[in-house]
Amino acid sequence: MSSAIMPTYYSQLPIAFEYGKGAWLWDTEGNKYLDGLSGIAVCSLGHAHPSITAAICEQANKVLHTSNTFLIPKQMKLAERLTQLSGMEQAYFCNSGAEANETALKLTRMYARKKNISQPIVITMLNGFHGRTFGTLSASGLTRLQEGFEPILPGFIHIPYNDINALAALTDNKNIVAIMVEPIQGDGGIAIPTEDYLTKIRALCDQHDWLMILDEVQTGIGRTGHWFAYQHFNILPDILTVAKALANGLPIGACLARGKANNLFPPGKHGCTFGGNPFVCNTALAVLDTIENEKIIENCNEIGTYLLHTLKETLGSIKEIITVRGKGLMIGIELDRPCRDITLIGLKHRLLFNVVSDRVIRLLPPLIINKEEADQIVNRLQMIIKEFLQN
Ligand SMILES: Cc1ncc(COP(=O)(O)O)c(C=O)c1O
């Protein structure tokens, strides 16, 4: 670790990667690793995918950036593709998940003004994670991340995740304008809500004229076996945020809106320099095309089901494992004890993953993995967990 870098990441592992291919990465010593993390749900098409590399080179040879002062045809095309895939109607582009969520939060303020609510409240979830900017940090329900940055912004009520009664108990509060929630909590420990949770939230939002904001920064772009996780439940949010996998490693975020969330920003009210530039939008278009052409979501469903089943079968008898749970290729293995250091044993066995909520092993492999690679994840993980428990 260089002292010239602010030490913000306490768990930086002692290796660096030189190159990758598909679901595999090689470190600077030439060791080969199976990627079970995809740079935290980003490189869903794996590393050095030829179609993505070609799109990057093609656009780099033309123009990278012009600014939103001018029309950006690739941005318009990407907005059209994303709205068509998601059922949303308008898109705003930025550079990260936090920025996409910040945009969503600012939309709620515009919505509140329209409704003459001067002290608007957004309901968010305990253990939820929406980013590290002041707005998104305040929205997040991971209090340990907020510690030291107080005072955090007012205007949020945090309630337990997957508790529809806690939400229903707030319906008398006339200052509430929106609810913001992850369809599956990622950093909160791969928490999967009950089947009717999102549908019930949708109904309460309709009943009380609240905006339903779904943070699909981690779950979106095919990760759970649909383009977006809410598509498992036949509902639509009013606002949808995406980032991470949208350009397979180039920084991009998007906040999408529809219906009463459309046209809330008047010109000049919101924006950013890099957002939606030709380079990143062309790459994102190539990502969406590749997902479609190569039937990546079908693969995610097939291999995700197989991997989850095999993990349950193989690890089920280990008494220290509380649950193996997941949807698509977003999988959590919860141990009965803190296990942050297990990632080091993972390195020894050349498997990459991380730990969330202190004791949940999080697997987010590229959506392109095949059955043999899924088997290797299971075999390596079995050895890793056994070795961890013996220590
Ligand atoms: C659900 C969710 N929302 C927001 C974010 C923040 O995204 P970013 O790190 O790109 O700002 C993350 C990042 O992990 C996330 O998982």
The ligand as an SDF file (V2000), in Angstrom:
LIG
                    3D

 16 16  0  0  0  0  0  0  0  0999 V2000
  -27.1160   -1.0110   -3.9920 C   0  0  0  0  0  0  0  0  0  0  0  0
  -26.0010   -0.0340   -4.1670 C   0  0  0  0  0  0  0  0  0  0  0  0
  -26.2960    1.2680   -4.3030 N   0  0  0  0  0  0  0  0  0  0  0  0
  -25.3360    2.1930   -4.4640 C   0  0  0  0  0  0  0  0  0  0  0  0
  -24.0110    1.8420   -4.4820 C   0  0  0  0  0  0  0  0  0  0  0  0
  -22.9580    2.8950   -4.6470 C   0  0  0  0  0  0  0  0  0  0  0  0
  -22.4070    2.8110   -5.9210 O   0  0  0  0  0  0  0  0  0  0  0  0
  -21.0110    3.4920   -6.2460 P   0  0  0  0  0  0  0  0  0  0  0  0
  -19.9840    2.8040   -5.4270 O   0  0  0  0  0  0  0  0  0  0  0  0
  -20.8400    3.2830   -7.7270 O   0  0  0  0  0  0  0  0  0  0  0  0
  -21.1560    4.9360   -5.9080 O   0  0  0  0  0  0  0  0  0  0  0  0
  -23.6550    0.5040   -4.3440 C   0  0  0  0  0  0  0  0  0  0  0  0
  -22.2420    0.1000   -4.3300 C   0  0  0  0  0  0  0  0  0  0  0  0
  -21.8520   -0.9320   -3.8850 O   0  0  0  0  0  0  0  0  0  0  0  0
  -24.6780   -0.4570   -4.1830 C   0  0  0  0  0  0  0  0  0  0  0  0
  -24.3950   -1.7540   -4.0390 O   0  0  0  0  0  0  0  0  0  0  0  0
  1  2  1  0
  2  3  1  0
  2 15  2  0
  3  4  2  0
  4  5  1  0
  5  6  1  0
  5 12  2  0
  6  7  1  0
  7  8  1  0
  8  9  2  0
  8 10  1  0
  8 11  1  0
 12 13  1  0
 12 15  1  0
 13 14  2  0
 15 16  1  0
M  END
$$$$
